Amino acid sequence: MSWKDDALVHAKDQDPKESVGLLLNVRGKERYYPCQNLAITSHQHFILNPEDYVKADNLGEITAVIHSHPTSNPEPSQADKVSCEQSKLPWHIVNPKTEQWAYVEPTGYEAPLLGREWVWGVTDCWSLVVDYYKKEKGITLKDYERTMTADEFLYDPLFESYATRTGFRELRPDEKLEEGDVLLMSIMYPTLNHVAIFLGDMVLHHLADRLSCREPYSEWLLKCTGKRYRYAQDCLLYTSDAADEEDSVDLGGRRII
C-alpha cells in the first residue's frame, strides 16, 4: 500500500471526524503517520496532538501534513491556506467518501482583512489585529497560544495581559482615539473577550461565526468597549527570551487547523 492508501484508510476510519497525519521520509521511503485530532469540534477542523508530532519527527523527516474534509470537497479552505503557510509544509487533503484529493503548498498566501472566515486560533479577532498591523503598518505583533476552544477563552481572555507584552499601552480617559488603536470589548459575555481596530468612525473586527468586516462604531459597540490601547513600542515589556518559548510544537506560530 502507498502512503495515500494508508491516509485514506485512516480518513475513512475517522469519518465523520477530520483525520490528520504526517507524511514522513523514513530512510528514503515515504510513510504515512496517523495522528490524533484533539479538536472538540473534530468534525469541522483538527488540532494535531503535539506528542504525535514529536514522535513522528523522531521517526523520520516530516515532509507534509495530511488531513481530511469529511463533509466537503477536498479543496483547501481559507484557514487551510493560512495554516499551510504557517506550517511551512505542503498539505494534502482528501475526502474519505469521494476519495478525491487536493494539494496546497506555501506560496505566500495571506487572508484578506475583509471577508475572511472565522476559525479559532487561525483567523479570529486577534489574528485580524496581527494581520492588520503587519499589512497596514509594517509592524509584527507577537501572537499567543490559544486555549483549546474559544469557549475556554471566554472565562479568562488574554487580551489585557497580552496587550502590553506586544507593545501596546492603555489610553488614559482623556486621550482621544486615533486610527489603528485597539479596542477591547465585552461581546455577549462579562469578560473582555473581543478585540477590534478603530478606524475613525468605523471599526474593523471579526466576530465569531461571521466574516470579518468594517462597520460603524455604533453606540452599542461603544458601550461594549471596556479598554482602549495604542501601539507604542517603547512600552514593550515582553523582553524575556524564555517568554517567547512555548511548550507546543512549532507549526508556524498558530494552531494547525
TORFI-539863 format. One line per 5 residues: number of its first residue (from 1); their letters; for each residue x, y, z of N, C-alpha, C. Coordinates in Angstrom, 2 decimals. Atoms other than C-alpha are relative to their C-alpha. Layout:
BEGIN
NUM> A> X Y Z X Y Z X Y Z | ... .
END
This chain:
BEGIN
1> MSWKD> 0.83 -1.21 0.00 0.00 0.00 0.00 0.86 1.26 0.00 | -0.71 -1.28 0.03 1.12 3.57 -0.71 -0.42 0.83 1.21 | 0.36 -0.86 -1.12 1.06 6.37 1.83 -1.40 0.59 -0.18 | 1.35 -0.52 0.26 -2.09 7.69 0.13 -1.06 -1.03 0.41 | 0.93 1.05 -0.41 -3.80 4.35 0.68 -0.15 -0.03 1.51 .
6> DALVH> 0.04 0.01 -1.47 -2.86 4.41 4.36 -0.75 1.21 0.54 | 0.67 -1.22 -0.45 -4.04 8.01 4.75 -1.50 -0.08 -0.26 | 1.42 0.14 0.32 -7.35 7.19 3.05 -0.69 -0.95 0.98 | 0.55 0.93 -0.99 -7.92 4.22 5.36 -0.22 0.71 1.33 | 0.12 -0.75 -1.25 -7.29 6.49 8.33 -1.16 0.99 -0.08 .
11> AKDQD> 1.07 -0.98 0.18 -9.66 9.15 6.94 -1.38 -0.67 0.08 | 1.27 0.74 -0.05 -12.44 6.57 6.44 -0.30 -0.48 1.41 | 0.19 0.48 -1.36 -11.88 5.20 9.92 -0.44 1.12 0.94 | 0.31 -1.14 -0.87 -12.14 8.68 11.48 -1.31 0.70 -0.38 | 1.23 -0.63 0.47 -15.17 9.79 9.43 -1.15 -0.25 0.99 .
16> PKESV> 0.13 -1.35 0.56 -17.21 11.89 10.33 0.96 1.04 0.59 | -1.01 -0.92 -0.50 -14.27 13.43 12.20 1.03 0.28 -1.09 | -1.13 -0.27 0.88 -11.42 15.08 10.36 1.18 -0.82 0.48 | -1.23 0.72 -0.34 -8.39 12.85 10.26 1.18 0.93 -0.23 | -1.22 -0.77 0.21 -4.88 14.26 10.48 1.19 -0.94 0.17 .
21> GLLLN> -1.21 0.81 -0.08 -1.49 12.71 9.90 1.15 0.74 -0.66 | -1.20 -0.62 0.55 2.01 13.45 8.71 0.66 -0.95 -1.01 | -0.76 0.77 0.98 3.97 12.30 5.68 1.46 0.05 0.39 | -1.38 0.08 -0.44 7.43 11.10 6.64 0.89 -0.58 -1.09 | -1.05 0.63 0.79 10.61 10.33 4.78 0.84 -0.82 0.98 .
26> VRGKE> -0.71 0.88 -0.92 11.97 7.31 6.66 1.01 -0.82 -0.79 | -1.09 0.68 0.71 15.32 6.22 5.27 -0.33 -0.14 -1.50 | 0.24 -0.03 1.44 14.25 7.20 1.76 -1.36 -0.53 -0.44 | 1.33 0.50 0.34 10.75 5.70 1.92 -1.07 0.89 0.61 | 1.09 -0.82 -0.48 7.53 7.69 2.23 -0.94 -0.84 0.85 .
31> RYYPC> 0.85 0.73 -0.93 5.37 6.67 5.15 -1.03 0.95 0.62 | 1.05 -0.79 -0.64 2.05 7.95 6.49 -0.02 -0.30 1.49 | 0.04 0.15 -1.45 1.98 8.55 10.24 -1.30 0.61 0.53 | 1.28 -0.53 -0.50 -1.57 8.87 11.69 0.18 0.71 1.34 | -0.08 -0.78 -1.23 -2.01 11.47 14.43 -1.39 0.17 0.60 .
36> QNLAI> 1.27 -0.22 -0.69 -4.70 12.23 16.98 -0.50 1.42 -0.23 | 0.65 -1.30 0.12 -7.13 15.07 16.36 -0.58 0.38 1.36 | 0.42 -0.39 -1.34 -7.58 16.87 19.69 -1.17 0.96 0.02 | 1.06 -1.01 0.06 -10.25 19.29 18.49 -1.31 -0.54 0.57 | 1.31 0.38 -0.52 -13.54 19.17 20.38 -1.01 -0.04 -1.13 .
41> TSHQH> 0.85 0.00 1.19 -15.31 20.10 17.15 0.75 -0.65 -1.15 | -0.88 0.70 0.94 -13.35 17.49 15.25 -0.64 -0.28 -1.35 | 0.66 0.17 1.30 -15.96 17.25 12.50 0.18 1.24 -0.87 | -0.17 -1.25 0.73 -15.09 20.82 11.49 1.45 0.38 -0.23 | -1.41 -0.36 0.16 -11.35 21.13 11.97 0.86 -0.98 0.80 .
46> FILNP> -0.87 0.89 -0.78 -8.33 19.48 13.53 1.02 0.79 0.78 | -1.14 -0.47 -0.77 -5.76 20.15 16.20 0.92 -1.19 0.17 | -0.93 1.13 -0.01 -2.78 17.89 15.76 0.64 -0.13 1.38 | -0.61 0.27 -1.30 -1.61 16.28 19.00 1.52 0.23 -0.09 | -1.43 -0.29 0.08 1.88 17.76 19.60 0.89 -1.18 0.37 .
51> EDYVK> -0.79 1.18 -0.34 3.05 14.49 21.16 0.19 -0.89 -1.22 | -0.12 0.78 1.24 2.32 12.73 17.88 1.01 0.63 -0.95 | -0.96 -0.70 0.87 4.29 15.38 16.03 1.45 -0.32 0.41 | -1.35 0.29 -0.50 7.33 14.79 18.24 0.39 -1.45 -0.33 | -0.28 1.41 0.30 7.06 11.01 17.81 0.31 -0.19 -1.49 .
56> ADNLG> -0.22 0.12 1.44 6.80 11.37 14.04 1.35 0.59 -0.39 | -1.28 -0.66 0.31 9.77 13.74 13.95 1.19 -0.86 0.39 | -1.07 0.90 -0.42 11.84 11.15 15.78 0.16 -1.20 -0.93 | -0.03 1.15 0.92 10.97 8.50 13.18 0.60 0.35 -1.36 | -0.49 -0.39 1.32 11.88 10.47 10.08 -0.23 1.47 -0.25 .
61> EITAV> 0.19 -1.40 0.36 11.77 13.77 8.25 -1.47 0.25 -0.36 | 1.39 -0.36 0.30 8.31 15.37 8.22 -0.02 0.83 -1.28 | -0.01 -0.69 1.30 7.59 16.40 4.64 -1.34 0.59 -0.40 | 1.31 -0.54 0.35 3.85 17.17 4.58 -1.00 -0.27 1.11 | 1.15 0.19 -0.88 0.63 17.49 6.57 -1.14 -0.56 -0.84 .
66> IHSHP> 1.11 0.63 0.72 -2.34 15.33 5.55 -1.24 0.03 0.89 | 1.23 0.06 -0.78 -5.92 15.77 6.70 -1.18 -0.18 -0.93 | 1.18 0.29 0.79 -9.45 15.03 5.56 -1.05 1.09 0.12 | 1.21 -0.81 -0.01 -12.55 17.01 4.66 -1.17 -0.97 -0.14 | 1.04 1.04 0.08 -15.29 14.50 5.54 -1.35 0.49 -0.51 .
71> TSNPE> 1.33 -0.49 0.39 -18.23 16.79 4.74 0.05 1.01 -1.14 | -0.11 -0.96 1.10 -16.91 18.94 1.90 1.04 -0.48 -0.99 | -1.01 0.38 0.99 -14.76 18.78 -1.20 1.39 0.24 0.58 | -1.33 -0.09 -0.60 -11.02 18.49 -0.60 0.76 1.29 -0.30 | -0.70 -1.25 0.30 -10.17 21.94 -1.95 0.35 0.74 1.29 .
76> PSQAD> -0.42 -0.65 -1.24 -8.20 23.88 0.69 -0.87 1.20 0.34 | 0.75 -1.15 -0.47 -10.24 26.32 2.74 0.95 1.16 0.25 | -0.82 -1.16 -0.34 -9.04 29.80 3.62 0.88 -0.29 1.20 | -0.77 0.34 -1.20 -7.98 28.50 7.04 1.10 -1.01 -0.32 | -1.02 0.95 0.42 -6.13 25.61 5.37 1.20 0.73 -0.61 .
81> KVSCE> -1.07 -0.74 0.67 -4.16 28.05 3.24 0.84 0.79 0.99 | -0.72 -0.76 -1.02 -3.28 30.23 6.22 0.89 -0.92 0.83 | -0.76 0.94 -0.83 -2.20 27.25 8.33 1.11 -0.67 -0.78 | -1.05 0.56 0.85 -0.26 25.78 5.42 1.21 0.93 -0.04 | -1.09 -0.97 -0.01 1.78 28.98 5.24 0.75 -0.03 1.32 .
86> QSKLP> -0.63 -0.02 -1.32 2.41 28.88 8.98 0.81 -1.27 0.26 | -0.71 1.26 -0.23 3.47 25.23 8.92 1.26 -0.12 -0.84 | -1.15 0.05 0.93 5.93 25.83 6.04 0.15 -1.40 -0.62 | 0.00 1.35 0.58 4.95 22.38 4.72 -1.12 -0.11 -1.03 | 1.11 0.28 0.91 2.87 21.12 1.79 -1.12 -0.72 0.75 .
91> WHIVN> 1.16 0.67 -0.59 -0.63 19.90 2.64 -0.72 -0.82 -1.05 | 0.84 0.85 0.82 -2.59 17.01 1.14 -1.34 -0.14 0.71 | 1.34 0.07 -0.59 -6.36 16.94 1.69 -0.83 -1.03 -0.77 | 0.78 1.05 0.64 -8.72 14.03 1.00 -1.42 -0.02 0.54 | 1.37 0.26 -0.44 -12.46 13.46 1.11 -0.15 -1.52 0.08 .
96> PKTEQ> 0.03 1.46 -0.16 -12.95 9.92 2.53 -1.15 -0.67 -0.76 | 1.14 0.59 0.71 -16.26 9.41 0.70 0.24 -0.05 -1.50 | -0.22 -0.06 1.45 -15.36 10.56 -2.81 1.40 -0.49 -0.38 | -1.39 0.40 0.19 -11.66 9.63 -2.37 0.74 0.96 -0.94 | -0.67 -1.03 0.78 -10.74 12.84 -4.15 1.05 0.70 0.85 .
101> WAYVE> -1.12 -0.63 -0.69 -7.50 14.60 -3.26 0.20 1.42 -0.50 | -0.42 -1.35 0.38 -6.30 18.20 -3.27 1.35 0.26 0.66 | -1.36 -0.28 -0.46 -2.91 19.74 -2.67 0.19 1.51 0.09 | -0.34 -1.42 -0.14 -1.70 23.11 -1.39 1.38 0.08 0.66 | -1.33 -0.19 -0.58 1.78 24.36 -0.56 0.21 1.48 0.29 .
106> PTGYE> -0.25 -1.41 -0.33 3.20 27.58 0.92 0.40 0.80 -1.25 | -0.28 -0.87 1.15 3.15 30.32 -1.72 -0.04 1.47 0.38 | 0.10 -1.38 -0.44 2.93 33.45 0.41 -1.43 0.48 0.19 | 1.40 -0.37 -0.13 -0.86 33.38 0.78 -0.25 0.77 1.30 | 0.46 -0.76 -1.16 -2.38 35.95 3.15 -1.50 0.18 -0.10 .
111> APLLG> 1.45 -0.16 0.01 -6.04 36.01 4.12 -0.35 1.48 -0.11 | 0.41 -1.41 0.10 -7.83 39.25 3.17 -0.47 0.51 1.35 | 0.46 -0.57 -1.26 -8.61 41.62 6.02 -1.52 0.02 0.07 | 1.46 -0.03 0.05 -12.23 41.86 4.92 -0.54 -1.29 -0.60 | 0.65 1.18 0.55 -14.47 38.87 4.37 0.68 -1.31 0.30 .
116> REWVW> -0.66 1.26 -0.35 -12.24 36.27 5.99 -0.90 -0.85 0.89 | 0.77 0.93 -0.81 -13.77 33.18 7.58 0.54 -0.02 1.42 | -0.42 0.06 -1.40 -13.71 32.91 11.38 0.35 -1.44 0.37 | -0.46 1.29 -0.51 -11.66 29.98 12.65 0.87 0.28 1.22 | -0.70 -0.23 -1.27 -10.47 29.93 16.25 1.47 -0.36 -0.11 .
121> GVTDC> -1.43 0.24 -0.01 -6.70 30.28 16.51 0.68 0.14 -1.34 | -0.59 -0.14 1.34 -6.19 30.77 12.78 -0.39 1.34 -0.61 | 0.49 -1.30 0.47 -8.37 33.64 11.58 -1.13 0.43 0.94 | 0.95 -0.48 -0.99 -10.07 35.07 14.66 0.23 1.49 0.22 | -0.07 -1.45 -0.14 -10.35 38.60 16.08 1.43 0.49 0.27 .
126> WSLVV> -1.38 -0.43 -0.24 -6.76 38.78 17.39 0.87 -0.22 -1.24 | -0.74 0.23 1.24 -5.41 37.27 14.17 -0.19 1.17 -0.95 | 0.27 -1.15 0.86 -7.09 40.15 12.34 0.83 1.21 0.42 | -0.84 -1.10 -0.49 -5.28 42.66 14.55 1.44 -0.20 -0.42 | -1.38 0.30 0.38 -1.96 40.94 13.93 0.22 0.25 -1.49 .
131> DYYKK> -0.16 -0.14 1.45 -2.51 40.86 10.16 -0.18 1.46 -0.44 | 0.20 -1.41 0.33 -3.79 44.46 10.04 1.28 0.78 0.27 | -1.22 -0.74 -0.34 -0.69 45.77 11.81 1.16 -0.35 -0.94 | -1.06 0.40 0.92 1.57 43.78 9.52 -0.20 0.61 -1.38 | 0.28 -0.48 1.35 -0.14 44.83 6.28 -0.05 1.52 -0.09 .
136> EKGIT> 0.24 -1.44 0.09 -1.09 48.41 7.07 1.09 0.84 0.66 | -0.98 -0.78 -0.74 1.69 49.48 9.45 1.41 -0.57 -0.04 | -1.32 0.62 0.05 4.56 47.08 8.79 0.52 -0.40 1.36 | -0.38 0.36 -1.36 4.56 46.09 12.46 -0.36 -1.46 0.25 | 0.23 1.40 -0.32 4.92 42.46 13.52 -0.31 -0.14 1.48 .
141> LKDYE> 0.40 0.20 -1.39 2.97 41.80 16.69 0.25 -1.45 0.41 | -0.14 1.35 -0.51 3.57 38.78 18.88 -1.38 -0.64 0.11 | 1.24 0.75 -0.15 0.89 36.13 18.76 0.11 -0.80 1.30 | -0.03 0.79 -1.23 -0.04 33.88 21.64 -0.73 -1.31 -0.22 | 0.60 1.33 0.10 -1.04 30.26 22.12 -1.45 0.05 0.47 .
146> RTMTA> 1.42 0.00 -0.36 -4.81 29.85 22.11 -0.34 -1.17 0.92 | 0.55 1.13 -0.74 -6.79 27.71 24.51 -0.58 -0.98 -1.01 | 0.49 1.03 0.91 -8.24 24.52 23.06 -1.26 0.45 -0.74 | 1.23 -0.47 0.64 -11.60 26.18 22.37 -0.22 1.48 0.34 | 0.34 -1.39 -0.25 -12.98 29.69 22.14 -0.83 0.14 1.27 .
151> DEFLY> 0.81 -0.05 -1.21 -15.41 28.86 24.97 0.88 0.09 1.25 | -0.92 -0.07 -1.14 -12.50 28.30 27.36 0.56 1.41 0.14 | -0.58 -1.34 0.01 -11.12 31.68 26.36 -0.93 1.02 0.65 | 0.98 -0.93 -0.56 -14.34 33.41 27.47 0.23 0.24 1.49 | -0.15 -0.10 -1.45 -13.57 32.69 31.11 1.26 0.77 0.41 .
156> DPLFE> -1.26 -0.66 -0.35 -10.03 34.09 31.02 0.67 0.55 -1.26 | -0.60 -0.58 1.21 -9.33 36.29 27.97 1.42 0.51 0.28 | -1.40 -0.38 -0.19 -5.65 37.08 27.43 0.32 1.39 -0.52 | -0.29 -1.26 0.65 -6.02 40.42 25.68 0.63 1.02 0.95 | -0.49 -1.02 -0.93 -5.47 42.59 28.77 1.46 -0.24 0.37 .
161> SYATR> -1.37 0.31 -0.41 -2.31 40.80 29.89 0.95 0.00 -1.19 | -0.87 0.14 1.16 -1.03 40.35 26.37 0.27 1.32 -0.71 | -0.13 -1.26 0.74 -1.53 43.89 25.06 1.34 0.68 0.28 | -1.25 -0.68 -0.32 1.41 45.40 26.94 1.22 -0.83 -0.40 | -1.13 0.85 0.37 3.62 42.40 26.17 0.38 0.14 -1.47 .
166> TGFRE> -0.29 -0.09 1.43 3.32 43.01 22.46 0.07 1.45 -0.48 | -0.31 -1.37 0.40 3.82 46.78 22.53 -1.11 1.01 0.10 | 1.10 -0.95 -0.14 0.51 48.43 23.45 0.00 0.61 1.40 | 0.24 -0.64 -1.30 -0.25 50.88 26.24 -1.46 0.39 0.07 | 1.41 -0.37 -0.17 -3.67 51.61 27.69 -0.14 1.52 -0.06 .
171> LRPDE> 0.25 -1.43 0.12 -5.07 55.03 26.82 -0.60 0.55 1.28 | 0.62 -0.68 -1.13 -5.92 57.49 29.55 -1.42 0.43 -0.39 | 1.38 -0.39 0.31 -9.59 58.53 29.81 -0.09 1.27 -0.83 | 0.07 -1.26 0.71 -8.76 62.00 28.44 0.62 -0.05 -1.40 | -0.61 0.11 1.31 -6.95 60.69 25.34 -1.03 -0.39 -1.05 .
176> KLEEG> 0.92 0.30 1.08 -8.85 60.66 22.06 0.53 -1.16 -0.84 | -0.38 1.13 0.85 -8.85 57.59 19.85 0.61 0.48 -1.30 | -0.60 -0.25 1.30 -6.66 57.56 16.76 -0.13 -1.25 -0.86 | 0.13 1.14 0.91 -6.86 55.34 13.69 1.07 -1.05 0.30 | -0.91 1.09 -0.30 -5.30 51.96 14.41 0.03 -0.39 1.46 .
181> DVLLM> 0.08 0.38 -1.42 -5.99 51.99 18.15 -0.83 -1.28 0.14 | 0.66 1.29 -0.23 -7.20 48.68 19.57 -1.01 0.13 1.13 | 1.10 -0.08 -0.96 -10.50 48.34 21.42 -0.28 -1.38 0.57 | 0.39 1.25 -0.67 -11.16 45.59 23.97 -1.46 0.09 0.37 | 1.44 -0.04 -0.17 -14.83 44.71 24.12 -0.53 -1.23 0.73 .
186> SIMYP> 0.77 1.11 -0.58 -17.28 42.55 26.03 -1.18 -0.26 -0.92 | 1.07 0.34 0.93 -19.50 40.83 23.48 -0.79 -1.19 0.54 | 0.90 1.05 -0.49 -22.40 38.85 24.98 0.62 -0.81 1.13 | -0.66 0.68 -1.12 -20.19 37.98 27.96 0.67 1.07 0.85 | -0.53 -1.06 -0.86 -18.88 39.93 31.00 1.49 0.27 -0.14 .
191> TLNHV> -1.44 -0.22 0.14 -15.17 39.48 30.21 0.30 0.74 -1.31 | -0.43 -0.68 1.22 -13.23 41.46 27.60 0.46 -1.06 -1.00 | -0.24 1.18 0.82 -13.48 38.67 25.04 0.13 0.28 -1.49 | -0.05 -0.35 1.42 -13.25 40.59 21.77 0.90 1.20 -0.20 | -0.88 -1.12 0.30 -10.85 42.99 20.10 -0.32 0.53 -1.38 .
196> AIFLG> 0.30 -0.66 1.27 -11.45 45.50 17.31 1.02 1.09 -0.25 | -0.93 -1.05 0.40 -9.44 48.11 15.42 -0.80 1.25 -0.33 | 0.70 -1.27 0.22 -10.57 51.74 15.47 0.46 0.63 -1.31 | -0.30 -0.62 1.30 -10.78 53.35 12.02 -0.85 1.27 -0.16 | 0.79 -1.22 0.07 -12.20 56.81 12.63 -1.39 -0.24 0.55 .
201> DMVLH> 1.37 0.28 -0.46 -15.97 56.45 12.79 -0.39 -1.45 -0.28 | 0.24 1.41 0.31 -15.66 52.77 11.79 0.91 -0.86 0.87 | -0.90 0.98 -0.61 -14.17 49.64 13.34 0.17 -1.17 -0.96 | -0.28 1.24 0.73 -12.56 46.62 11.70 0.09 -1.09 1.04 | -0.05 1.07 -1.00 -13.25 43.42 13.59 -0.54 -1.29 -0.59 .
206> HLADR> 0.38 1.33 0.46 -14.07 39.74 13.35 -0.72 -0.73 1.13 | 0.80 0.71 -0.99 -16.91 38.35 15.44 -0.07 -1.49 -0.32 | 0.06 1.45 0.17 -17.19 34.60 15.97 -1.14 -0.38 -0.94 | 0.97 0.56 0.94 -19.00 32.72 13.21 -0.54 1.02 -1.00 | 0.34 -0.97 1.04 -19.12 35.80 10.97 1.26 0.28 -0.82 .
211> LSCRE> -1.14 -0.44 0.79 -16.92 37.16 8.22 0.54 1.30 0.60 | -0.57 -1.26 -0.48 -14.52 39.94 9.17 -0.59 1.15 -0.80 | 0.67 -1.11 0.67 -15.97 43.33 8.36 0.42 1.33 0.59 | -0.15 -1.37 -0.48 -15.76 47.09 8.71 -1.41 0.54 0.19 | 1.35 -0.51 -0.26 -18.80 48.68 10.33 0.09 1.23 0.89 .
216> PYSEW> -0.02 -1.21 -0.82 -19.76 51.91 12.10 0.26 -0.31 1.47 | -0.25 0.13 -1.44 -18.51 52.36 15.66 -1.25 0.51 0.70 | 1.35 -0.34 -0.45 -22.09 52.34 16.89 -0.04 0.22 1.51 | 0.19 -0.19 -1.43 -23.46 53.26 20.29 0.10 -1.32 0.75 | -0.08 1.31 -0.65 -23.79 49.54 21.07 1.45 -0.46 0.15 .
221> LLKCT> -1.41 0.39 -0.08 -20.13 48.83 20.24 0.75 0.88 0.98 | -0.63 -0.90 -0.96 -19.12 51.89 22.24 -0.28 -0.45 1.43 | 0.35 0.49 -1.33 -20.98 50.51 25.26 0.73 -1.30 0.32 | -0.71 1.27 -0.19 -19.26 47.14 24.74 1.48 0.21 0.29 | -1.44 -0.26 -0.13 -15.81 48.79 24.79 0.38 0.21 1.45 .
226> GKRYR> -0.43 -0.09 -1.39 -14.05 48.29 28.11 1.36 0.65 0.18 | -1.33 -0.60 -0.08 -10.46 49.34 27.40 0.48 0.37 -1.40 | -0.51 -0.49 1.27 -8.56 51.19 24.68 1.54 0.00 0.05 | -1.45 0.11 0.02 -4.94 50.65 23.64 0.58 0.63 -1.26 | -0.74 -0.55 1.14 -2.38 52.30 21.37 1.36 -0.65 -0.07 .
231> YAQDC> -1.31 0.63 0.15 0.72 50.71 19.93 1.09 1.02 0.29 | -1.12 -0.86 -0.37 3.87 52.21 21.45 1.17 -0.91 0.35 | -1.06 1.00 -0.15 6.99 50.12 21.01 0.84 0.23 1.25 | -0.87 -0.26 -1.15 8.84 51.86 23.81 -0.59 -0.48 1.32 | 0.59 0.51 -1.24 6.37 50.45 26.35 0.08 -1.52 0.06 .
236> LLYTS> -0.03 1.45 0.08 7.15 46.87 25.35 0.67 -0.60 1.23 | -0.52 0.65 -1.20 7.63 44.73 28.45 0.38 -1.44 -0.26 | -0.16 1.43 0.31 7.89 41.39 26.70 1.40 -0.23 -0.54 | -1.39 0.01 0.42 11.67 41.14 26.64 0.72 -1.30 0.29 | -0.68 1.23 -0.37 12.47 37.73 28.07 0.03 -0.98 -1.16 .
241> DAADE> -0.10 1.01 1.05 13.79 35.24 25.53 -0.79 -1.24 0.39 | 0.71 1.19 -0.46 12.30 32.49 27.66 -1.50 0.15 -0.20 | 1.44 -0.21 0.15 8.89 34.09 27.37 -0.47 -0.29 -1.41 | 0.36 0.28 1.38 8.98 33.56 23.60 -0.12 -1.49 -0.25 | 0.02 1.44 0.21 9.35 29.81 24.04 -1.35 -0.56 0.42 .
246> EDSVD> 1.29 0.59 -0.31 6.20 27.70 24.01 0.15 -1.50 0.10 | -0.07 1.44 -0.18 5.56 24.15 25.08 -0.55 -0.75 -1.20 | 0.62 0.68 1.13 3.57 23.38 21.96 0.99 -0.12 -1.16 | -0.85 0.22 1.15 5.08 22.18 18.71 -0.09 1.20 -0.94 | -0.02 -1.13 0.91 6.15 24.96 16.35 -0.47 -0.44 -1.37 .
251> LGGRR> 0.54 0.33 1.31 3.92 24.59 13.32 -0.41 1.29 -0.72 | 0.27 -1.23 0.70 4.01 28.16 12.12 -0.52 1.12 0.87 | 0.38 -1.08 -0.89 3.06 30.16 15.20 -1.41 -0.06 0.50 | 1.37 0.16 -0.45 -0.63 29.28 15.41 -0.39 -1.46 -0.14 | 0.43 1.40 0.02 -2.55 26.10 15.86 -0.35 -0.43 -1.41 .
256> II> 0.38 0.56 1.29 -2.79 23.94 12.76 -1.44 -0.44 0.03 | 1.41 0.39 0.10 -6.42 23.56 11.72 -0.33 -0.32 -1.45 .
END
